[in-house]
Amino acid sequence: MGFQSELDSIASVSQVRALLKRAEVRPLKLLGQTFLCNRSIVERLVSSAGINNNDIVLDVGAGIGSVTFHVSKTAKKVYSVEIDKKLANILATLVEEFGIENVEVLNTDILSLRLEELGVLNLGYKVVGSLPYYISKKIIRKFLYGKIRPSIMAVIVQKEVAKQYVSDVPKNSFLSESARVVAKVKYIQTVLKKAFYPIPPVDGAILRFEIFPKTLLNEGDLPKYMRFLRVGFSAPRKTLLNNLKSLRYKRDFLIKIFKKLKIDCHVRPQNVSTEQWINIWKEFEKYK
């Protein structure tokens, strides 16, 4: 088997099983560990990030390297982040065995990783990865609203979560609205659960986030706006006006703002557009 074939085979069930067995490692359900074992999905995920030979890439939830090794073919530098020490050791060993010089394995929790400590990321970077489903939203939030944002993020998440990120009127959601002020989000494709080992209970999907150089709101206003959205979507079956009353605004005041903006006072949050959300919030800010 040639060098490239050996790398590609890591994205296969048989090779994943063999590597785990050799290292006496069992996937941990507690960490939601599943391994992407479908070469075409790996290729589609990586191509979605549009990686070139000048790119610095963060592979989140690197596992034993099915995505890392594919990215390393093109990227200038790859930081492979893996929280599980045994898996990180497997990956580091493979990197050394294959003599891959542009990959650095980081055995750490992505949520606690201080991106500023990787100084090169200040020059711009991209994120790829098959994310643990149970913390995927937290990971996405870290990169969308952190101080050092990537230019592109292509990740695999639970299919239902992915659908929420790209939802729009009349099925708008908190996730889609919170993302739209900082990025353009695209649903690339569904990833069947059989593409993983062990097989998870649900299908996944590839999402691509193209982060804006400048957010739709001032940076300092983003935390307040996120809290506003969370309240607005707190009870989807209620009207937006009723939800916003929990912010201690009087009903008459809310009706006045809605009429000024020509928004139906009986509208539910999932039927409110991005422009309307932003305009309502700006009106509220005028009276603080």
C-alpha positions in Angstrom: 0.0 0.0 0.0 1.4 3.4 -1.0 1.8 6.4 1.3 -1.3 8.2 0.1 -3.4 5.0 0.2 -2.4 4.5 3.8 -3.5 8.0 4.7 -6.8 7.6 2.8 -7.5 4.2 4.5 -7.7 5.9 7.9 -11.1 7.1 6.7 -12.4 3.5 6.7 -14.1 1.3 9.3 -11.6 -1.5 9.1 -8.6 0.8 9.6 -10.3 2.7 12.4 -11.1 -0.5 14.2 -7.6 -1.8 13.7 -6.0 1.4 15.1 -8.3 1.5 18.1 -7.6 -2.2 18.8 -3.9 -1.7 18.5 -4.0 1.1 21.1 -6.5 -0.8 23.3 -9.0 2.1 23.0 -12.8 1.9 23.1 -14.9 4.8 21.9 -16.3 6.7 24.9 -20.0 7.4 24.8 -19.5 10.0 27.5 -17.6 12.1 25.0 -19.9 11.2 22.1 -16.9 9.6 20.3 -17.7 8.4 16.8 -15.2 8.3 13.9 -15.9 9.5 10.4 -15.3 6.5 8.1 -16.4 7.6 4.7 -13.8 9.0 2.4 -16.2 10.9 0.1 -17.7 12.7 3.2 -14.3 13.6 4.4 -13.5 15.0 1.0 -16.7 17.0 0.8 -16.2 18.4 4.3 -12.7 19.6 3.5 -13.6 20.9 0.1 -16.4 22.9 1.7 -13.8 24.9 3.6 -12.0 25.8 0.4 -8.6 25.1 1.8 -5.4 26.3 0.0 -1.7 26.0 0.6 -1.6 29.3 2.5 -4.2 28.3 5.0 -3.8 27.6 8.7 -6.5 25.1 9.7 -7.9 23.9 13.1 -9.3 20.4 13.0 -11.7 20.1 15.9 -12.4 16.7 17.4 -9.6 15.2 15.3 -9.9 11.7 16.6 -7.3 9.5 14.8 -7.0 11.8 11.9 -9.3 11.0 9.0 -10.0 14.7 8.4 -6.5 15.9 9.6 -4.6 13.9 7.1 -6.8 15.0 4.2 -6.4 18.6 5.2 -2.7 18.2 5.5 -2.4 17.5 1.8 -3.2 21.1 1.0 -3.0 23.4 4.1 0.1 25.2 5.2 -0.4 24.2 8.8 -2.9 22.0 10.7 -3.6 22.1 14.4 -5.5 18.9 15.3 -7.4 19.3 18.5 -8.4 16.1 20.4 -9.5 16.0 24.1 -9.0 12.3 24.6 -5.3 11.6 25.5 -5.3 8.1 24.0 -6.7 9.2 20.7 -4.3 12.2 20.6 -1.4 9.8 21.2 -2.6 7.6 18.3 -2.8 10.6 16.0 0.6 12.0 17.1 2.2 8.5 16.5 0.6 8.4 13.0 1.8 11.9 12.2 5.3 10.8 13.2 5.2 7.5 11.3 4.0 9.2 8.1 6.5 12.0 8.5 3.9 14.7 8.2 5.6 18.0 9.1 2.6 20.4 8.8 0.5 18.8 11.5 0.6 19.6 15.3 -1.6 17.6 17.6 -3.1 19.5 20.6 -4.4 17.2 23.4 -6.8 19.7 24.9 -10.5 20.6 25.2 -11.5 22.9 22.3 -13.8 24.9 24.6 -11.0 25.8 26.9 -8.4 26.4 24.2 -7.2 30.0 24.2 -6.9 30.7 20.5 -4.8 33.8 21.1 -2.1 31.5 22.4 -1.8 30.1 18.9 -0.4 33.4 17.6 -0.5 32.4 14.0 -4.3 32.4 14.1 -4.3 36.2 14.3 -3.2 36.1 10.7 -6.4 34.2 9.7 -7.5 30.6 9.8 -10.2 28.1 9.0 -12.0 25.5 11.0 -13.0 22.0 10.0 -14.2 19.0 11.9 -16.7 16.3 12.8 -18.0 17.8 16.0 -19.2 15.8 19.0 -23.0 16.2 18.7 -23.6 16.9 22.3 -21.4 20.0 22.4 -21.6 21.1 18.8 -23.5 24.3 19.5 -21.1 25.4 22.2 -18.1 24.8 19.8 -19.8 26.7 17.0 -20.6 29.6 19.4 -17.0 29.8 20.5 -15.9 30.4 16.9 -18.8 32.6 15.8 -18.6 35.1 18.7 -15.0 34.9 19.9 -12.4 37.6 19.5 -10.4 35.6 16.9 -12.9 34.3 14.3 -12.1 32.0 11.4 -12.9 33.1 7.9 -14.6 29.8 7.1 -15.9 27.0 9.3 -17.0 23.7 7.8 -18.3 21.2 10.3 -20.4 18.1 10.7 -23.2 18.4 13.3 -26.5 16.6 14.1 -28.8 16.9 11.1 -31.7 18.5 13.2 -29.3 21.1 14.6 -28.0 21.9 11.1 -31.5 22.5 9.9 -32.1 25.0 12.7 -29.0 26.9 11.7 -30.3 27.4 8.1 -34.0 27.9 9.0 -35.8 31.0 7.9 -39.3 32.5 7.9 -41.8 30.9 8.5 -39.6 28.4 10.5 -37.0 30.8 11.8 -35.1 29.8 14.9 -32.8 31.2 17.6 -29.8 29.4 16.1 -30.3 30.8 12.6 -30.9 34.3 13.7 -28.0 34.4 16.1 -25.7 33.1 13.3 -26.9 35.4 10.6 -25.5 38.6 12.2 -22.0 37.2 12.0 -22.0 34.7 9.1 -23.6 33.3 6.0 -24.6 29.7 6.7 -25.1 27.0 4.1 -26.3 23.4 4.5 -23.9 21.4 2.3 -25.3 17.9 2.6 -26.7 15.2 4.8 -24.3 12.7 6.4 -26.0 9.3 7.0 -25.2 7.8 10.4 -23.7 4.8 8.7 -20.7 7.0 7.7 -19.5 6.8 11.3 -18.1 4.1 13.6 -19.6 3.4 16.0 -22.9 4.3 14.3 -24.6 7.2 16.2 -28.4 7.2 16.7 -29.0 10.0 14.3 -27.9 11.4 10.9 -25.6 14.4 10.6 -25.0 17.2 8.1 -22.2 19.3 6.8 -22.6 23.0 7.6 -20.5 25.8 6.1 -20.2 29.1 7.9 -18.7 32.0 5.9 -17.9 34.5 8.7 -18.3 38.2 7.8 -15.3 40.5 8.0 -17.7 42.9 9.7 -20.7 41.8 11.7 -24.2 43.2 11.1 -24.1 44.8 14.5 -21.3 46.5 16.5 -19.1 43.9 18.2 -19.9 45.3 21.6 -23.6 44.9 21.0 -23.5 41.2 20.1 -23.8 39.8 23.7 -26.9 42.0 24.4 -28.4 41.1 21.0 -28.0 37.4 21.7 -29.8 37.8 25.0 -32.6 39.7 23.3 -33.0 36.9 20.7 -33.0 34.3 23.4 -35.9 36.0 25.1 -37.7 36.6 21.8 -37.5 32.9 20.9 -38.2 31.7 24.5 -41.7 30.5 23.7 -42.2 29.9 19.9 -45.9 29.3 20.2 -46.5 32.7 21.9 -46.4 36.0 20.0 -43.1 37.9 19.9 -44.8 40.8 21.7 -45.7 38.5 24.7 -42.3 37.0 24.8 -40.7 40.5 24.9 -42.8 41.6 27.8 -40.5 39.5 30.0 -37.9 42.2 29.4 -40.2 44.4 31.6 -41.4 46.6 28.7 -45.0 47.7 29.0 -47.4 46.3 26.4 -48.3 49.8 25.1 -44.7 50.6 24.5 -44.2 47.3 22.6 -47.2 47.9 20.4 -46.0 51.4 19.6 -42.6 50.0 18.4 -44.3 47.2 16.4 -46.6 49.7 14.6 -43.8 52.1 13.9 -41.9 49.3 12.2 -45.0 48.0 10.5 -44.8 44.6 12.2 -47.9 42.6 13.0 -48.4 42.7 16.8 -49.6 39.0 16.7 -46.6 37.7 14.8 -44.7 34.7 16.3 -40.9 34.8 16.5 -40.4 32.2 13.8 -42.1 34.5 11.3 -39.9 37.5 12.0 -37.1 38.3 9.5 -33.5 39.2 10.4 -34.0 42.8 9.4 -37.1 43.0 11.6 -35.3 41.5 14.6 -32.4 44.0 14.3 -34.8 46.9 13.8 -36.9 46.0 16.9 -33.7 45.6 19.0 -32.4 49.0 17.8 -35.7 50.7 18.8 -35.4 49.1 22.3 -31.8 50.4 22.6 -33.0 54.0 21.9 -35.1 54.0 25.1 -32.4 52.6 27.5 
